[in-house]
Amino acid sequence: MRLTRRAALAATGGLVALGGCVQRHDPDPFRFAVASDGHYGGFSDDRDYEDKHDEMMEALNGEDVEAVFFNGDNICHPMEGSGEALAELRDEYYERLDVPYEATHGNHDGVDDSTWESVLGSPKNQVVTYRNAGFVLLDSYDTVGEAEMNPNLEFLKGALEEVADREHVFVLSHYWFSEELDGKLSGAGSADHFSEEALDLIHGAENVVAVIHGHNHGQTAEKVYYLEHNDVELPYVMSGIFGGYVGDCREGYRVFEAESRDTLGGTVETKYKELASGDVLNEDVLDDWRINL
């Protein structure tokens, strides 16, 4: 079996544990990046999608982060050759990263479960932990990307229990499952994907501090929204876009910084940075009533 750079970093650096508790003793805070909607293989606008991926890998390697997450629409299928496109994206671009990476499955990632796991080394629904942070990555589309799916509630419940000992937990899903959020995003969603049960689980978990989504291509893709559910308000963070048809969204990515509650106070901040210039286009302190308990 081919040992990718991602797997080698995980094996030798002691930095990441897939569903485990391996942690590295690095100074706080913990920093990670999220990029979304690269659409490798299609949707070219003014620049070639390969150029966009070159720029993104260079930008991410220039950030002082310990992990990178690609939040869906990694490729731009047609269905035939989607597995090959995903493998090419991994080999030519993702493997350039100096830190471990993970990906969520989006509507343009037309790859079945076994191919996805064979290429990227992880299932579409998974738990990842880094130091004091836990990440729950959710699949949100069927294999061919033509129908939204409700989150796997059994997996989500177990995943949140698995990371219950982490100071900060982030839930990543390419697609959103909140009808209220869909209204704020100009109704780009589908009622088939809305899930009150998923919101019950996420807002009921005491250490979830943010939900992170991709998919949207408008200016709303750069923003942070606060939604209340069962008397708990959480930030819903849009992770932007960097490939394909970008609409009104400025191409970029997010950097997150999570402080340790024990030593620094527990604040979580995020910045949306423009890919071309590296400028910070907006930044937010993710207010959460649990942080200051």
MIMI-239806 format. One record per atom (N, C-alpha, C): x, y, z. Coordinates in Angstrom, 2 decimals. Layout:
% residues N
X_Y_Z
...
This chain:
% residues 293
0.84_-1.21_0.00
0.00_0.00_0.00
0.87_1.24_0.00
0.48_2.22_-0.80
1.27_3.45_-0.92
1.15_4.27_0.36
2.30_4.69_0.92
2.29_5.52_2.11
2.35_6.98_1.67
1.24_7.68_1.79
1.19_9.08_1.39
1.90_9.95_2.42
2.17_11.18_2.01
2.79_12.14_2.94
1.90_12.34_4.15
0.58_12.40_3.92
-0.36_12.55_5.02
-0.22_11.42_6.03
-0.15_10.16_5.50
-0.03_9.02_6.39
1.32_9.00_7.10
2.37_9.39_6.38
3.69_9.41_7.00
3.77_10.43_8.11
3.18_11.60_7.90
3.17_12.62_8.96
2.43_12.11_10.17
1.31_11.43_9.93
0.54_10.92_11.05
1.31_9.84_11.80
2.05_9.01_11.04
2.74_7.89_11.66
4.00_8.32_12.40
4.70_9.31_11.88
5.99_9.66_12.44
5.99_10.89_13.31
5.02_11.77_13.08
5.02_13.03_13.82
4.25_12.98_15.11
3.38_11.98_15.26
2.59_11.91_16.47
1.61_13.06_16.59
1.24_13.65_15.45
0.43_14.85_15.51
-1.05_14.55_15.45
-1.42_13.60_14.63
-2.84_13.37_14.39
-3.19_11.93_14.77
-4.37_11.77_15.32
-4.90_10.44_15.59
-6.29_10.35_15.01
-6.54_9.38_14.15
-7.85_9.22_13.56
-8.72_8.48_14.56
-9.58_9.24_15.24
-10.43_8.64_16.24
-9.68_8.18_17.46
-8.49_8.68_17.70
-7.70_8.27_18.84
-7.34_9.43_19.71
-6.27_9.28_20.50
-5.95_10.34_21.46
-4.47_10.69_21.46
-3.77_10.41_20.34
-2.38_10.82_20.25
-2.32_12.34_20.18
-1.48_12.97_21.01
-1.38_14.41_21.04
0.10_14.80_21.08
0.39_15.97_20.49
1.76_16.46_20.47
1.85_17.65_21.41
2.96_17.73_22.11
3.12_18.79_23.10
3.68_20.04_22.44
2.81_20.79_21.77
3.17_22.03_21.13
2.60_23.20_21.92
3.21_24.35_21.81
2.67_25.53_22.49
1.27_25.85_21.96
0.44_26.35_22.86
-0.87_26.85_22.43
-0.67_28.17_21.70
-1.62_28.60_20.94
-2.87_27.95_20.59
-2.72_26.96_19.43
-3.78_26.19_19.21
-3.82_25.25_18.10
-4.40_25.97_16.89
-3.72_25.87_15.75
-4.15_26.57_14.54
-4.35_25.56_13.40
-5.44_25.76_12.65
-5.70_24.91_11.49
-6.35_25.76_10.41
-6.35_25.23_9.18
-6.92_25.93_8.04
-8.02_25.10_7.40
-8.98_25.79_6.79
-10.06_25.14_6.04
-10.18_25.83_4.68
-10.12_25.03_3.61
-10.35_25.51_2.25
-11.46_24.66_1.65
-12.22_25.23_0.73
-13.38_24.51_0.22
-13.59_24.80_-1.25
-14.26_23.86_-1.90
-14.74_24.04_-3.26
-13.61_24.38_-4.22
-12.62_23.51_-4.28
-11.55_23.67_-5.25
-11.94_23.24_-6.65
-12.92_22.31_-6.75
-13.46_21.86_-8.04
-12.35_21.47_-9.01
-11.43_20.63_-8.54
-10.32_20.21_-9.39
-10.85_19.43_-10.59
-10.43_19.86_-11.78
-10.82_19.18_-13.00
-11.89_19.88_-13.81
-12.39_21.02_-13.33
-13.43_21.68_-14.10
-13.84_23.01_-13.51
-14.88_23.61_-14.07
-15.43_24.89_-13.62
-14.40_26.01_-13.72
-13.53_25.98_-14.70
-12.50_27.01_-14.82
-13.13_28.35_-15.15
-12.62_29.39_-14.54
-13.05_30.75_-14.81
-11.92_31.46_-15.55
-11.42_32.53_-14.96
-10.36_33.30_-15.59
-9.02_32.58_-15.51
-8.86_31.70_-14.54
-7.59_31.01_-14.36
-7.81_29.51_-14.41
-6.80_28.80_-14.78
-6.88_27.35_-14.82
-6.98_26.80_-13.40
-7.78_25.73_-13.26
-7.95_25.15_-11.91
-6.63_24.64_-11.35
-5.71_24.25_-12.22
-4.40_23.81_-11.72
-3.64_24.98_-11.09
-3.72_26.15_-11.72
-3.08_27.34_-11.14
-3.66_27.66_-9.78
-4.96_27.53_-9.66
-5.61_27.83_-8.39
-5.14_26.88_-7.30
-4.98_25.63_-7.65
-4.50_24.67_-6.65
-3.03_24.89_-6.32
-2.23_25.28_-7.32
-0.84_25.65_-7.02
-0.79_26.78_-5.98
-1.60_27.79_-6.21
-1.62_28.95_-5.31
-2.09_28.55_-3.92
-3.12_27.70_-3.87
-3.66_27.32_-2.56
-2.67_26.49_-1.76
-2.00_25.53_-2.38
-1.04_24.72_-1.63
0.10_25.58_-1.12
0.55_26.52_-1.94
1.62_27.42_-1.51
1.15_28.29_-0.34
-0.05_28.81_-0.44
-0.58_29.66_0.63
-0.72_28.88_1.93
-1.25_27.67_1.85
-1.46_26.87_3.06
-0.13_26.49_3.70
0.88_26.18_2.89
2.20_25.88_3.44
2.85_27.10_4.06
2.38_28.28_3.70
2.91_29.50_4.30
2.25_29.88_5.60
1.21_29.13_5.97
0.51_29.40_7.23
1.10_28.56_8.36
1.09_29.11_9.54
1.56_28.39_10.72
0.41_27.57_11.30
0.09_26.47_10.60
-1.02_25.62_11.03
-0.52_24.20_11.22
-1.30_23.42_11.95
-0.94_22.03_12.22
-1.78_21.05_11.42
-2.83_21.52_10.75
-3.69_20.64_9.97
-4.45_21.47_8.96
-4.87_20.81_7.87
-5.68_21.44_6.83
-6.88_20.55_6.55
-8.04_21.18_6.37
-9.26_20.48_6.01
-9.80_21.06_4.71
-10.15_20.17_3.77
-10.79_20.56_2.53
-12.27_20.19_2.65
-13.13_21.22_2.63
-14.52_21.02_3.04
-15.45_20.77_1.85
-15.11_19.77_1.04
-16.01_19.30_0.01
-15.82_19.94_-1.35
-16.40_19.28_-2.38
-16.19_19.64_-3.78
-14.71_19.73_-4.08
-14.01_18.69_-3.69
-12.58_18.60_-3.96
-12.32_18.48_-5.46
-13.17_17.73_-6.15
-13.05_17.56_-7.59
-14.32_18.06_-8.26
-14.34_18.00_-9.58
-15.53_18.39_-10.35
-15.82_17.27_-11.33
-16.62_16.29_-10.87
-16.84_15.12_-11.71
-17.58_15.50_-12.97
-17.27_14.87_-14.16
-18.16_13.78_-14.54
-17.81_12.49_-13.80
-18.81_11.60_-13.77
-18.64_10.40_-12.97
-17.49_9.54_-13.45
-17.37_9.33_-14.76
-16.28_8.49_-15.25
-14.96_9.20_-14.98
-14.08_8.49_-14.31
-12.78_9.06_-14.03
-12.70_9.87_-12.75
-13.78_9.89_-11.95
-13.75_10.67_-10.71
-12.72_10.12_-9.74
-12.60_8.81_-9.66
-11.59_8.22_-8.77
-10.18_8.61_-9.19
-9.94_8.60_-10.50
-8.63_9.00_-11.01
-8.36_10.48_-10.74
-9.39_11.30_-10.90
-9.22_12.73_-10.64
-8.90_12.98_-9.17
-9.57_12.27_-8.28
-9.30_12.44_-6.85
-7.89_11.99_-6.51
-7.44_10.89_-7.10
-6.08_10.42_-6.86
-5.05_11.40_-7.41
-5.33_11.98_-8.57
-4.42_12.98_-9.13
-4.35_14.21_-8.24
-5.50_14.64_-7.74
-5.53_15.78_-6.82
-4.71_15.49_-5.58
-4.85_14.29_-5.05
-4.06_13.90_-3.87
-2.57_13.94_-4.19
-2.17_13.28_-5.27
-0.74_13.12_-5.56
-0.08_14.43_-5.98
-0.76_15.22_-6.78
-0.15_16.41_-7.36
-0.27_17.65_-6.46
-1.23_17.63_-5.55
-1.48_18.86_-4.78
-1.55_18.60_-3.27
-2.51_17.82_-2.80
-2.66_17.64_-1.35
-1.39_17.12_-0.69
-0.67_16.25_-1.43
0.54_15.67_-0.85
1.70_16.66_-0.75
1.54_17.84_-1.31
2.55_18.88_-1.14
2.51_19.52_0.24
1.40_19.36_0.92
1.23_20.04_2.19
2.23_19.54_3.23
2.67_20.44_4.07
3.64_20.11_5.11
2.99_19.56_6.36
1.68_19.55_6.41
0.95_19.08_7.58
-0.10_18.07_7.12
-0.66_17.29_8.04
-1.73_16.36_7.66
-2.95_17.09_7.14
-3.72_16.40_6.31
-4.93_16.98_5.75
-6.06_15.95_5.79
-7.28_16.42_5.78
-8.47_15.60_5.66
-9.44_16.30_4.72
-10.47_15.57_4.28
-11.44_16.14_3.34
-12.83_15.63_3.65
-13.83_16.47_3.39
-15.22_16.03_3.44
-15.72_15.81_2.02
-16.80_15.06_1.91
-17.37_14.67_0.63
-18.46_15.65_0.24
-18.33_16.28_-0.96
-19.31_17.25_-1.44
-20.07_16.76_-2.64
-20.96_17.61_-3.14
-21.85_17.20_-4.22
-21.13_16.98_-5.54
-19.94_17.55_-5.72
-19.18_17.32_-6.96
-18.11_16.24_-6.80
-18.06_15.62_-5.63
-17.10_14.53_-5.40
-17.77_13.20_-5.72
-17.91_12.90_-7.01
-18.66_11.73_-7.44
-17.86_10.44_-7.30
-17.57_10.08_-6.05
-16.74_8.91_-5.76
-17.46_8.04_-4.73
-17.51_6.73_-4.99
-18.19_5.87_-4.03
-17.37_5.70_-2.76
-17.96_5.09_-1.76
-17.34_5.02_-0.43
-15.99_4.31_-0.46
-15.92_3.18_-1.16
-14.68_2.40_-1.15
-13.56_3.13_-1.88
-13.89_3.79_-3.01
-12.87_4.54_-3.74
-12.38_5.72_-2.93
-13.31_6.43_-2.30
-12.95_7.57_-1.45
-11.94_7.15_-0.38
-12.27_6.06_0.32
-11.39_5.62_1.41
-10.07_5.08_0.88
-10.10_4.42_-0.27
-8.87_3.90_-0.86
-7.93_5.03_-1.25
-8.48_6.11_-1.80
-7.65_7.21_-2.27
-7.17_8.09_-1.12
-8.08_8.46_-0.22
-7.75_9.44_0.82
-7.38_8.80_2.16
-7.63_7.50_2.29
-7.21_6.81_3.50
-8.14_6.96_4.68
-9.30_7.57_4.49
-10.26_7.78_5.57
-11.67_7.66_5.01
-12.64_7.25_5.82
-14.03_7.18_5.36
-14.64_8.56_5.22
-15.79_8.61_4.58
-16.47_9.89_4.37
-16.99_10.48_5.69
-17.42_9.64_6.60
-17.77_10.06_7.95
-16.63_9.64_8.87
-16.03_10.60_9.57
-14.90_10.24_10.41
-14.69_11.24_11.53
-13.92_10.81_12.52
-13.50_11.64_13.64
-11.99_11.79_13.59
-11.51_13.02_13.75
-10.08_13.30_13.78
-9.80_14.14_15.02
-8.69_13.86_15.69
-8.32_14.65_16.86
-6.91_15.17_16.74
-6.72_16.42_17.17
-5.42_17.07_17.22
-5.32_17.79_18.56
-4.34_17.39_19.35
-4.12_18.07_20.63
-5.42_18.22_21.41
-5.85_19.46_21.65
-7.04_19.67_22.48
-8.31_19.82_21.65
-8.25_19.53_20.36
-9.40_19.75_19.48
-9.87_18.45_18.85
-11.18_18.36_18.65
-11.77_17.24_17.95
-12.53_17.73_16.72
-12.52_16.93_15.67
-13.19_17.29_14.43
-14.10_16.14_14.00
-15.35_16.47_13.72
-16.32_15.51_13.22
-16.60_15.86_11.77
-16.21_14.99_10.84
-16.37_15.23_9.41
-17.55_14.40_8.91
-18.51_15.07_8.28
-19.76_14.42_7.87
-19.90_14.36_6.36
-20.37_13.22_5.88
-20.77_13.08_4.48
-22.14_13.72_4.30
-22.36_14.42_3.19
-23.64_15.09_3.02
-24.25_14.89_1.64
-23.70_14.00_0.84
-24.25_13.75_-0.49
-24.17_12.27_-0.84
-25.06_11.83_-1.72
-24.95_10.48_-2.22
-23.71_10.36_-3.11
-23.42_9.18_-3.56
-22.17_8.93_-4.28
-22.02_9.82_-5.51
-23.09_9.99_-6.27
-22.97_10.73_-7.52
-23.20_12.23_-7.33
-23.48_12.65_-6.10
-23.63_14.06_-5.83
-24.92_14.67_-6.36
-25.93_13.83_-6.62
-27.17_14.35_-7.18
-28.28_14.48_-6.14
-28.05_14.00_-4.95
-29.08_14.09_-3.92
-28.42_14.35_-2.57
-28.96_15.36_-1.85
-28.46_15.63_-0.52
-28.89_14.51_0.42
-28.11_14.28_1.44
-28.44_13.27_2.42
-28.52_13.92_3.79
-29.45_13.44_4.62
-29.40_13.83_6.01
-28.13_13.26_6.63
-27.54_13.95_7.60
-26.36_13.39_8.26
-26.68_12.04_8.88
-25.69_11.18_8.92
-25.84_9.88_9.57
-25.92_10.12_11.08
-27.12_10.07_11.62
-27.34_10.46_13.02
-26.68_9.50_13.99
-26.65_8.23_13.65
-25.99_7.25_14.53
-24.50_7.55_14.60
-23.90_7.82_13.45
-22.47_8.18_13.46
-22.25_9.47_14.21
-23.06_10.49_13.94
-22.88_11.80_14.57
-22.97_11.68_16.09
-23.93_10.96_16.58
-24.08_10.79_18.04
-22.83_10.13_18.62
-22.37_9.04_18.00
-21.19_8.35_18.49
-19.93_9.20_18.38
-19.83_9.98_17.30
-18.66_10.82_17.10
-18.56_11.90_18.17
-19.68_12.53_18.48
-19.67_13.57_19.51
-19.34_12.99_20.88
-19.77_11.77_21.12
-19.40_11.09_22.37
-17.90_10.78_22.39
-17.36_10.43_21.23
-15.94_10.08_21.13
-15.03_11.25_21.43
-15.47_12.46_21.09
-14.65_13.65_21.30
-15.12_14.46_22.51
-15.88_13.83_23.38
-16.42_14.55_24.53
-15.34_15.04_25.48
-14.13_14.48_25.39
-13.05_14.90_26.29
-12.21_16.04_25.71
-12.55_16.52_24.51
-11.77_17.58_23.87
-12.28_18.95_24.29
-11.36_19.91_24.38
-11.75_21.26_24.76
-12.61_21.92_23.69
-12.23_21.77_22.45
-12.95_22.38_21.34
-13.30_21.31_20.31
-14.54_21.34_19.84
-14.96_20.41_18.80
-15.56_21.22_17.64
-15.15_20.84_16.43
-15.62_21.49_15.21
-16.30_20.44_14.35
-17.48_20.77_13.84
-18.22_19.87_12.95
-18.10_20.42_11.54
-17.60_19.60_10.61
-17.43_20.02_9.22
-18.34_19.20_8.31
-19.08_19.90_7.47
-19.95_19.27_6.48
-20.02_20.19_5.28
-19.85_19.64_4.09
-19.91_20.50_2.90
-21.26_21.21_2.83
-22.31_20.46_3.07
-23.66_20.99_2.96
-24.22_21.27_4.35
-25.12_22.24_4.45
-25.73_22.58_5.74
-27.04_21.82_5.92
-27.44_21.68_7.17
-28.67_20.95_7.48
-29.62_21.78_8.33
-29.39_23.09_8.35
-30.26_24.01_9.07
-31.13_24.80_8.10
-32.43_24.72_8.25
-33.33_25.50_7.39
-33.16_26.99_7.63
-32.89_27.38_8.88
-32.67_28.79_9.17
-31.44_29.31_8.46
-30.35_28.54_8.47
-29.14_28.95_7.76
-29.40_29.03_6.26
-30.18_28.10_5.74
-30.49_28.12_4.32
-31.17_29.43_3.93
-32.03_29.93_4.80
-32.67_31.21_4.52
-31.69_32.35_4.47
-30.67_32.31_5.30
-29.65_33.35_5.29
-28.75_33.25_4.06
-28.70_32.06_3.46
-27.86_31.83_2.29
-28.67_31.85_1.00
-29.73_32.60_1.01
-30.55_32.83_-0.19
-31.25_31.58_-0.70
-31.53_30.65_0.21
-32.33_29.49_-0.17
-31.68_28.58_-1.16
-30.37_28.39_-1.05
-29.65_27.55_-2.01
-29.74_26.07_-1.66
-30.42_25.75_-0.57
-30.42_24.38_-0.09
-31.64_23.58_-0.50
-31.83_22.47_0.16
-32.92_21.56_-0.13
-33.52_21.06_1.17
-34.85_21.03_1.23
-35.53_20.56_2.43
-35.19_19.11_2.74
-34.76_18.36_1.72
-34.41_16.95_1.94
-33.22_16.80_2.88
-32.45_17.86_3.03
-31.22_17.76_3.82
-31.35_18.38_5.21
-32.40_19.10_5.48
-32.55_19.73_6.78
-32.79_18.65_7.84
-32.18_18.82_9.01
-32.27_17.79_10.04
-32.30_18.43_11.42
-33.48_18.47_12.02
-33.60_18.96_13.39
-32.86_18.04_14.35
-32.85_16.74_14.04
-32.18_15.78_14.92
-30.67_16.03_14.97
-30.08_16.38_13.82
-28.65_16.69_13.81
-28.37_17.94_14.62
-29.23_18.94_14.49
-29.06_20.16_15.28
-29.20_19.87_16.76
-30.13_18.99_17.13
-30.28_18.61_18.53
-28.97_18.06_19.08
-28.34_17.18_18.32
-27.10_16.54_18.78
-25.96_17.55_18.87
-25.82_18.38_17.84
-24.69_19.32_17.79
-24.83_20.40_18.85
-26.00_21.00_18.95
-26.20_22.07_19.94
-26.27_21.51_21.35
-26.50_20.21_21.48
-26.54_19.59_22.80
-25.19_19.14_23.29
-24.17_19.14_22.44
-22.82_18.72_22.84
-22.10_19.91_23.46
-21.65_19.79_24.67
-21.15_20.94_25.43
-19.85_21.51_24.90
-19.10_20.76_24.10
-17.80_21.28_23.65
-17.76_21.61_22.16
-18.88_21.55_21.45
-18.91_22.02_20.06
-18.89_23.54_20.07
-17.91_24.12_19.37
-17.78_25.58_19.35
-18.05_26.18_17.97
-18.12_25.35_16.92
-18.42_25.89_15.59
-18.81_24.76_14.65
-19.68_25.10_13.69
-20.02_24.22_12.58
-19.52_24.92_11.31
-18.83_24.17_10.44
-18.15_24.76_9.29
-18.70_24.14_8.01
-19.18_24.99_7.09
-19.78_24.52_5.84
-19.10_25.13_4.62
-19.20_24.42_3.49
-18.77_24.91_2.20
-19.97_25.11_1.30
-19.83_24.79_0.03
-20.90_24.70_-0.97
-21.36_26.04_-1.54
-21.54_27.05_-0.73
-22.09_28.30_-1.22
-21.02_29.10_-1.97
-21.39_29.73_-3.10
-20.44_30.45_-3.95
-20.63_31.96_-3.94
-21.62_32.46_-3.20
-21.85_33.90_-3.17
-21.06_34.58_-2.08
-21.32_35.87_-1.88
-20.62_36.61_-0.82
-20.90_36.03_0.55
-22.05_35.37_0.68
-22.37_34.73_1.96
-21.39_33.61_2.30
-20.62_33.14_1.31
-19.65_32.07_1.56
-18.46_32.54_2.38
-18.34_33.84_2.61
-17.21_34.37_3.38
-17.58_34.65_4.85
-18.82_34.42_5.23
-19.34_34.99_6.47
-19.50_33.97_7.59
-19.77_34.51_8.79
-20.08_33.71_9.98
-21.49_34.07_10.42
-22.30_33.05_10.69
-23.68_33.25_11.11
-23.87_32.62_12.49
-24.73_33.21_13.30
-25.03_32.66_14.61
-26.47_32.15_14.62
-26.63_30.87_14.96
-27.94_30.25_14.98
-28.22_29.71_16.38
-29.45_29.90_16.82
-29.86_29.39_18.12
-30.77_28.18_17.93
-30.50_27.17_18.70
-31.31_25.95_18.65
-31.35_25.37_20.06
-32.53_25.08_20.55
-32.69_24.57_21.92
-31.97_25.45_22.94
-32.09_26.77_22.75
-31.53_27.77_23.67
-30.01_27.81_23.70
-29.37_27.20_22.70
-27.91_27.25_22.59
-27.55_27.89_21.25
-26.76_28.95_21.28
-26.34_29.64_20.06
-24.93_29.20_19.68
-24.76_28.86_18.40
-23.46_28.44_17.89
-23.12_29.20_16.61
-21.83_29.43_16.36
-21.43_30.03_15.08
-21.40_28.99_13.97
-21.96_29.37_12.83
-21.90_28.57_11.62
-21.00_29.32_10.65
-19.85_28.73_10.34
-18.78_29.42_9.62
-18.73_28.89_8.19
-18.82_29.79_7.23
-18.70_29.40_5.82
-17.22_29.44_5.42
-16.80_28.40_4.70
-15.36_28.24_4.45
-14.91_28.75_3.09
-15.79_29.45_2.34
-15.35_30.10_1.12
-15.20_29.14_-0.04
-14.46_29.59_-1.05
-14.25_28.83_-2.29
-12.95_29.30_-2.92
-12.28_28.39_-3.63
-11.07_28.84_-4.32
-10.96_28.32_-5.74
-11.88_27.48_-6.18
-11.80_26.97_-7.54
-13.15_26.99_-8.21
-13.17_26.99_-9.53
-14.40_26.93_-10.25
-15.12_28.26_-10.29
-16.40_28.18_-10.57
-17.21_29.40_-10.64
-17.36_29.94_-9.23
-16.81_31.12_-8.96
-16.77_31.63_-7.60
-17.92_32.58_-7.28
-18.73_32.93_-8.25
-19.82_33.85_-7.97
-19.30_35.16_-7.42
-19.95_35.63_-6.35
-19.54_36.88_-5.72
-18.52_36.68_-4.62
-18.20_35.44_-4.31
-17.25_35.17_-3.23
-15.83_35.43_-3.70
-15.05_36.04_-2.84
-13.64_36.26_-3.14
-12.86_35.00_-2.79
-12.08_34.50_-3.72
-11.36_33.24_-3.52
-10.48_33.32_-2.28
-10.58_32.32_-1.41
-9.78_32.36_-0.20
-9.91_31.11_0.64
-9.51_31.22_1.88
-9.53_30.10_2.82
-9.58_30.68_4.23
-9.87_29.81_5.18
-9.97_30.24_6.57
-8.84_29.67_7.42
-8.39_30.48_8.35
-7.47_30.03_9.39
-8.17_30.18_10.73
-8.10_29.14_11.54
-8.70_29.14_12.87
-7.59_29.06_13.92
-7.83_29.69_15.04
-6.90_29.66_16.17
-7.70_29.40_17.43
-7.41_28.28_18.09
-8.14_27.88_19.29
-7.20_27.87_20.49
-7.49_28.71_21.44
-6.67_28.79_22.65
-7.09_27.71_23.65
-6.13_27.27_24.44
-6.42_26.35_25.52
-7.19_27.06_26.62
-8.24_26.45_27.10
-9.00_27.05_28.19
-8.21_27.05_29.49
-7.34_26.07_29.64
-6.58_25.97_30.90
-5.53_27.05_31.03
-4.91_27.43_29.90
-3.77_28.34_29.98
-4.00_29.71_29.36
-4.96_29.80_28.41
-5.10_31.06_27.67
-6.50_31.64_27.68
-7.48_30.89_28.11
-8.83_31.43_28.18
-9.84_30.82_27.24
-9.38_30.05_26.24
-10.31_29.29_25.42
-10.91_30.01_24.23
-10.44_31.19_23.89
-11.00_31.92_22.76
-10.70_31.21_21.44
-11.70_31.22_20.53
-11.52_30.67_19.19
-11.73_31.80_18.20
-10.76_32.02_17.33
-10.83_33.08_16.33
-10.70_32.48_14.94
-11.27_33.16_13.94
-11.11_32.73_12.56
-10.93_33.94_11.66
-10.12_33.77_10.62
-9.88_34.81_9.62
-10.12_34.22_8.23
-10.82_34.99_7.39
-10.95_34.61_5.99
-9.93_35.39_5.19
-9.02_34.68_4.51
-7.90_35.31_3.83
-8.04_35.14_2.32
-7.80_36.22_1.61
-7.86_36.19_0.15
-6.68_35.39_-0.40
-6.97_34.50_-1.34
-5.93_33.65_-1.88
-4.88_34.44_-2.64
-5.29_35.36_-3.48
-4.35_36.07_-4.35
-3.39_36.96_-3.58
-3.90_37.65_-2.57
-3.08_38.65_-1.87
-2.62_38.22_-0.48
-3.33_37.27_0.12
-3.04_36.91_1.50
-3.66_37.87_2.50
-4.40_38.87_2.02
-5.01_39.84_2.92
-6.14_39.19_3.72
-6.31_39.66_4.95
-7.43_39.22_5.78
-8.66_40.02_5.36
-9.66_39.34_4.84
-10.88_40.01_4.37
-11.89_40.20_5.48
-11.92_39.29_6.44
-12.73_39.47_7.63
-12.21_38.55_8.73
-12.48_38.89_9.95
-12.08_38.07_11.08
-13.14_38.14_12.16
-13.27_37.05_12.89
-14.30_36.95_13.91
-13.75_36.20_15.12
-14.13_36.65_16.30
-14.00_35.86_17.51
-15.29_35.07_17.64
-15.20_33.75_17.68
-16.39_32.92_17.66
-17.00_32.88_19.06
-17.96_33.74_19.28
-18.62_33.82_20.58
-19.37_32.54_20.85
-19.19_32.03_22.04
-19.88_30.82_22.45
-20.05_30.90_23.96
-21.26_30.73_24.42
-21.51_30.91_25.85
-20.70_29.93_26.70
-20.27_28.79_26.10
-19.53_27.81_26.89
-18.08_28.22_27.13
-17.53_29.09_26.26
-16.12_29.43_26.36
-15.79_30.07_27.69
-16.68_30.90_28.18
-16.39_31.66_29.40
-16.96_31.05_30.66
-17.41_29.78_30.58
-17.89_29.14_31.79
-16.78_28.97_32.83
